[in-house]
Amino acid sequence: MEDGGVPRSPEEGEPVPVLPSEVVSPQLGELELVCDIWSADAHMAREHARQAATIAELARRRRAERDTAFGTRGGPGPDSWAMRPAALADVSDDFVTELALIRHCSEAEASRLAVESLLLTTKLAATWSALYAGRLTVRKARLLLDLLGDADDAVAAGVQARVLDGAEDCPPSRLRDRARYHLYRVDAEAKERRRKEAERKADVHVERTADDLGRLVIEGPLPAVYAARDAVDQYARWMRADGDDRPMGLLRSAAALDLILRSWDTSRPPVTAQLLLHVALPSLRPDAPVGAAPAEMDGQVISAAQCRELLASLDMLNLGSAPAGGSIHVAVDDPATGETIAVATRAELRRAAGRGRRVRRHGRQRSSRPTDSTGRDAGAAGGTGTAGGTGDGPGLRPPPPSRCYRPPAGQRRLVTVRDRHCHMPGCRRPPGRCDIDHGKAFAAGGPTACWNLCCLCRRHHRIKTFARGWSFTLLPDGRFIVRTPSGVCRSTRPPGWCHDPEPDPPWLDDLAPPDPLRR
């Protein structure tokens, strides 16, 4: 930074940025630049091999015998067992979660890295040696891992002996073809075995793309996938023949979504798709500025304009009746801290503001607001009733603590809206797939109160309850602190909360030892 043209030195403790020109000199010749590129590839390969050896050693210290404490009640479910890689069969079930917290990555990435590390240091030790020596790049090593990971030890050793010689000067695509040729020549059943394993792990998942679009990926046998794609194309061409002049790609997309959602089919039982939206009220106004706060849909950030468009398509911007199977709740947050204070329906909001039904003291007649055929308050039931009451209602507050173990409906509603996903650092499983867990165990005196409850998916709930060496702490301000058996601490907090760092006390500098580098 400069002040009046004079460079200003950085403040104490402020990081000093390093510019590319300070790392690579413009005076270097082209041959020196090429050598630096080769050197960087070799260093990345060696560091990847070193990391694999370290992860594999930590995994071997987390033996599966640790899971005996889980018992039959706390063990993984059938889906978890079916999707668990064979390379992790002898490793504790909570190791992948621990590795994800150590590396600050997703559990999917941690699982892939753990499998790679164990295979590289055992079955593919020859590939690991070439990687550590810098003769293989990380991409080439992963190509061999993908092809030889499920092969027998003898088959993997034979293929490596044939392809590693000369792999340094072989392009990745050519190395893949060579490895596949020798694999299928030595193990004729490898291709069929890999196909069946891939079909067993087929699934449907969503990938977010640019500009608030998404991609629905359906995995399945290749002939069936091609047949489905051809059927979608035929429907799109019929739409074009009927006069729809939108681009063909957009027609295919619309046809595929219509075939799945089947909004026209009334002969089958209705299936309601649940969308959980979090959006600030100012962002829903038609005159909202361009920079209005974005919304969140099922954990994904979308623009305020797209949220208004979605709600308008559901005819909900005027807070009319909710769609079948849906509901409308309003969360009230503290504007300073972001803490979710209460979650209420429209009828509860009216009663809190003094506009709902009121009961007079001494058993007198209730207020004279009109009621429907069931005796309920018409304004509270319809959402567009006229205002009543005096505006001196009881207000909104969090649900009171409960003496029961299971949280009542009000507490569950506030906790799920507040947390929005699993509270474990790095986990984004939605609240519909989570348990409501006590931060401090109910058996140990932990109250069933909102501040002592949080959302945890079933996997992380099992780890918190049964796994050895873990520590979990839920603070009253919403922060959730996790300590792994290896001593790594990570924390998370409910979305929207603002926790400013506590300033250092003024006497801290007096106790600090003098800095020998400062005069």
N, C-alpha and C positions, 0 to 999 in steps of 0.2 A: 504494500500500500504506500501511497505517497501523500504528503501533506505540503502543499505549496511547491510541488516539484522536488521536494527533498525526500528520499526514501526513508521510511520509518521502520525501525527494527521491530520484530514481533514482540508481543507482550510475553511475559514469563509464563511458560506452560502452553503457549499457543503453538500448534504444529506448523512447521515450515514446509510448504509444498515443494516438491522436487519436480523440475521441469524436464521434459524429454531431452532437451538440448544439453542438460547436465549429465545425462546417462549415456547418450550416443553423440559423439562429437561429429559435427559436419565435416571435419577434416579427414575422417576415415575413408580409406579406399573401398571400392566395391568388393574386392576379395575379402577384406577384413569384415565387412558387413555380412557377407555370406558365411564366413567362419563363425561369426557371432550367432547367426541363426542356427547353424548346426550345433553349436555349443549349447544354446538354449534348449533345443530339442533333447540333447543328451542329458542335460541337468533335470529337465522335467521328467524324463523317463526314469532316471535314478531316484528322484524324490518320490515318484509314484510307487516305485518298487519298495522303497524304504517305508513309506506309509502303509503299504499292503502288509509288509512283515510285522509292523507294529500293531496294526489292527488284528491280524491273525493271532498274535501272541496274547492280546487282551481277550480275544474270543475264547482262546483255549483255557483261560483262567475263569471263564464264566461257563462252567460245565452245566449240562442239562440236569445234573443231580440237584442243583439249586432249586429247581421247580417242584421238588417233592413237597415243599411247604404249601404249594398252591392247592394240592389235593384234587379230588374229582370235582368239587364245587367251584373252585377258582381257576381251573385249567382253561386253556384256549378252547373255543368252540369249533364245530366241524368246518366252518368256512376258513378259520385261521389255520387249522391243520392242513386243509386242502391246498391253501396258497403258500404254505411255508416251503421254502427251497430245501432240497435234499441236503445241500451242503451245510445247512444250519441245524441238522437233526441232533447233533451232539452238543449244541450250544443252548444256553439258557434262553427262555422265551423273551426275557426283558432286555437282552443284550442289544438288539436293534434299537430299542427306545433309548438306551443309554448312549449308544453311538450317535444317534441323531442329536441328542442334547449336547454331546461333546463337540460335534462339528457344526452345530447350529444349522442343520439341514432337515429335510423331510425324512420320514421313516422309510419311504420308498427308496430314496437315494441311499440312505444308510444301509438298508437291506442289500441293495445291489453292490455296494462297496464291500460289505462284509462277505458276501458270497465270492466276489472277485478275489479278495485277499486270501480267503481260505483255499480256494482252488489254485491260485498262483503259487502259494507256498507249499502245496502238497502235490497234487496231480500234475500241475503245469510248472513244476520247479524249473525245468529247462527254459521255459518262456520267461519266468521271473529272472533267471540269470542273465538272459539276453537283454531284458529290459533294464536291469541294474547296470549292465555294461554299456548301455546307450546304443546298442545295435538295433533295438526295436523301439518304435514310438508307442505311445499309450494307445493310439487307435489300432495299430496292428495287434498289440497284445489283446485288446478287447475282441477283435475279430476271432482270434484263436480261442479265447474264452467262450465265446458264443457257440462255436462249433464243437469244441472238445469238452465243455463243462460237464455234460452228462454221459460222456463215453467212459468205458472201462479204463483202468489205469494202464493196462498193456496197450490198448488201442491208442490212447492219448500219447503215450511214450513213442509208439511207432510213427504216428503222424508227425509229431514234433521233430523226430530225427530226420524226416524226409523234407520238411518245409523250412526249418529254421536256418539251414545252410543256404545262404543267399537271400534270406528274407530282408536283410538290411537294404539291398538295392532293388527290392521288388515293390511295385506300387501296391497299395492296400487292396484294390479290387483283384489284382492278379494273385496276391497272397491268399485271399479268400477262396478263389477258384481252385488254387493248388491244394489248400487244406481240405476243401470239400471233396475234391477228386480222390485224394488219398484216404479220407475218412470213409467214403462210401465204398471204396475198393476193399479196405480192410474189414469194415463193419457194414455189411449190406443192409442190415435192419436199422441203421442209425436214422435214416431219413424218415421212415415210418414211425419210429419211436418219438422223434422230435415233433412230428405232426400231431400225434395223439396227445402229447404233453401240452402243446400249444392250444389244441382244442379244449383240453380240460381246464385251462386257465382263461378261456375266452370270457369277455365281459363287455359291458357298455359303459362308457365314461364320456365326460364332457371336457373339451379343451377350449380354453378362452383364446380368441384371436383378437386382432386389432379392431379398434373402433367399436367396442362394445358388442361384438358379435361372438358367437360360440360355434364349436364344431362338435356334433354328436358322433362319436366313433362307436361303431358296432362291429365287434370282432366275431368271426365265425369261419366255417369252412370256405375256402376260396370259391368253389363253384356256386355255393349259396349266395355269397356276397356279390358275385358278378350277376347272378340272376336277379337279385334284389335291385342292383343298380340299373339293369336293363328295364325292369318293371317301372321304376321311377322315371326313367327316360321316356317310356311309352306314355305314361300319364301326362308328363310335361308336354309331349307333342300333341296329345289330344287337347290340352288347354290352349296351345298355340293355334290349333285348327279351329277352335271355338272363338277365336278373335282376341285372345290375350296376347298383347304385343310386348310384354315384359321380356327382358333377356332370358335366354334359355336356361342359363345357370340358376337364375332366380326362380324360374318355373319348376326346375327339378327340386330345389330346396323347399318350395311351398308344397309341392306334391308329396314329398317324403314326410314332412311334418304333419300334413293332413292325414296321410295314411296311418300314422302312429296315434295321433290325437283323436281322429275319427269323430269330429264334432257333429257330423250329420247323422251318425248312427244312434238311433234311439231304441233299438231292439235289445241292446245289451245293458247290463247294470252300469250306471254312471260311475266313472272314475274321476275323482277330483284331484287335479295337480295342485300341490301346495307351494305357494311362493311366499317367502318371508321377507318383507320389505322394511327397511329402516330409513326414514327420510325426515329431515327437519321440515316443520310446517312452512317456514318462509320459502322453501324451495318449491312448494306446490302451488304457489300463487302464479296466476297467468302472467303477471308483470315481474316475475322473478328476474333479477339481473343475470347477465351471462356468467358471471363468476359465482353463482349460487352454489351452496354446499352440495356435493354429490350425494347420491343415495347408495344404499347397500342392499343387494338382492341375493339372498342365500349365501352371504359371505363374499360376494363379488361386487366391486364398486362400479356403479353405473352413473351416468350423468343425470342431473336433475331433469333435463328435458326428456330424456328417455323414460325416466320414472313417471313423469306427468303423462307421457304418451301411453305407457302401460296402464296406469290407473284410469285414464280416460277410456281406453278400450274395454276395461271392466266396468265402466260407468260408476266409478267410485270416487271421483274427484269431488262430487257433491255429498260424499258420505251417505249415499243411499244404502239400500239393503245389500248386504254382503252376498257374493255368489254362493251357490250350493256347496256346502261343506267348508266354506271359508268363514272368516270372522275379521272384524276390524277392532283393533285395540290401539289406544293412544298411550305412549310412554312419556312420562314427565321426567325430564332430566334437570339436574342442578346446572344452571348456566355457567357457574364458575368452575366446578370440578368435573362436570359431565356425569356425575353419579345418577343412576336411574333410581328415582324416588318412588315411583308408583307406575303401575300399568293398569289401565282402566278401560272398560267399554264405554260407549257413548252414554248409556243410561247411568252408569256409575259416575261419569263426569257431571251429568246434570244434577244428580243427587248431591255430589260433593260441592257443587256451586249453589245449592239451595233451590234448584229448579225442579226437583223430583217430588215424589210423594213425601208428605210430612205427617208425622203422628203428633197430635196435640197432647199435652199433659193431662193427667187425671182421667184418661180413657175417653176423651172427647172424640167427636167424629173426625175422620181424616179429611185432608184438604179436598176441595170440591173439583179437582181437575178431572177431566173425563177419563173413564177406564174402558178397556175393551171387553169382549165377551167373557174372558177368563178372569176379569177383575184386576188385571195389570194396568199400570199407568199407560195410557195411550201414547203420550209423548215419549216415555222411556222405551216403549216397544217399537215405535216406528222410526225414530231417528230424525224426524222432521216435524215433531210436534211443537206446539207453541210454548213459549217460555212461561214458567210458573214459579211460584215461590217468591221469596224475598231476596234471594242472593246472599243469604247468610248461612250457607251450608257448612258442613263439618270439614270440608277440604279433603285433600288426598294425603295419604301417608303410607309407608311400607306396611305390608301385612304383619300382624303381631306374631311373636314367637308362639310355637305350639309345643305342647307336652308330648305329642306323639312322635314316633320315630319317622314315619312317612310324612313328608311335607304336604300340607294341604294345597288345594288348587291355586289359591292366591299366591303362595310362595313359589310354587313351580312356575307359574306364569311370569312372575317378576324375574326369577333367576334365569330362565331360558331367554327372555328378552334382553336381559342385562348382559349375559355372557355371549350369546349368539353362536357359540361353538364350544368345543371341548376346551377346558381351561389349561390343559397341558401345553407347555411351550412348544410351538411348532405344529400343533394338531389343529386341523380345521374341520373336523367332523361336525355336522350340523347338530343343533340341540335335539332334533327328533331321534337321533341315534345315540343319545347320551343318557347317562343316569344322573340323578340329582344326589350328590354325595355330600356328606358332612366333612368340613375341613378338619375339625377335631371330632373324633369318633363319638357317636352318641353314647356308646357304652362307657366311654371315658369321661362323660360329663359334658360333652359338646351339645349346645342347645340346637333345637330345630328352629333356627332363625335365619333370615335371609343373608346376614353377614357371615354366617357359618356354613353356607351352602354354596355349591358351585357345580357346574356341568362338567362331567368327565365321561368320555366314551367308555364302553365296556372294557376295552383292552387296558386303558390307563387306570380305570377303576380297579381292575384286578391287580395291576402292578402296585398301586397305592396300598391295597389291602393285604396282599399276600407276599409280595417280593421282598427278599432280604436286602438290607443295606441301603434302602431308599429312605429319604426323608421328605415329607410334604408339609408345608405350612401355609395356611390361608389366613392372611391378615385382615383385620376389620375394614381396612380401606380398599379391599378388593384384590390386592396383589397376592399372587400364588407363587410360592418359592419352592423349587424342587432341587434336591441334592441327590446326585447319582452315587452309586457305591464307590466310584472312583474319585469322588470329592468335587465334581463339577457342579456349580450352582447356576441355575437359570430361573428366571422369573417371568411372569406374564401378568397382565391386568385386564379387566373388562374393557372392551372397545369403547372409546369415547371418553374414558377417564383421563384427567390431566393431573399428573403428579410432578410438581416442580421440584427440582433437587434442593435438598435442604442446604442452606449456605453454611460455609465453614465458620466456626466460632471465631470472634476477633482475637482471642488469645492463642490461636493455633500457631501463628507465626512466631510468637515469643518462645514456644517450646521446641520449634524446629531447629535442628543443628545448622550452623552456618554453611553456606554453599561455598566450597573452595574455589569454584570457577567464577564467582562474582566478587567484584572489588567494592 
